Amino acid sequence: MDTTTVHAAKKSRLKDWLFPTVAAGALASSLVALAVQSDQITEQRAAQDATILELKDRITELSQLRVNAADSALALAAGAPNAELDAALERIAHDEQMIKKLLKVVFTWNSTDTYEQAREQIARVYDLSKDDAFLTTFLPKAPVSVDAEGNKYPYIEAAGLNSSLGAVTVELTLVHGTTYNYLVTAKVHSNSTDGTSMASRVVILQITTDIDGKVTSLNGWSSPTKARSSATG
């Protein structure tokens, strides 16, 4: 294979990481479906409607980010030598694996102990305070009931709850110098151990990494809850 063909193939691979229009459409459809289900709960309708509008506005903003990112990334690919393209592709692949590992820690647990371990690990690794917006949105302190005698009953065990991570999509949305921004969508499944309750939700994240492959900011939305965000140190 000649040099021109190899270079073209690498440019094509870099382009494949860009957030595609069809993904935005699929995400919008998922949120609309969730919105319809949420609207059926009358007493929560006002709050749900406000959240849905906020998420729709966010999708519009992210779509514009995609357009801007396409221009930046394609310009980089057009003039970059093979070595730079190789480095960019390697960086993206590394970031994707790191992001998936992060999500697996956050959304995989089956007891109060494993839940709290995940919470402490995320707070420690990403230097987040216990009341950080990211933690309070996705890993709030595990609820515990206390009876009149002072006996404690962790809710996770009482309800037999567990959580697992489903499909994850990581898309490059912006390259700014050595800073890479990603849009991440994930399915999170929750169910009770007795099989009587099951639920799935769509989680949307914006994650920024630096040249060392470290996460420098986490922004997250869990439909249909209110958007929350945080920056890591």
Beta strands, then each sheet from edge to edge (+ up, - down):
strand 1: 144-146
strand 2: 152-154
strand 3: 161-176
strand 4: 179-192
strand 5: 198-209
strand 6: 215-222
strand 7: 228-231
sheet 1: 1+ 2-
sheet 2: 3+ 4- 5+ 6- 7+
end
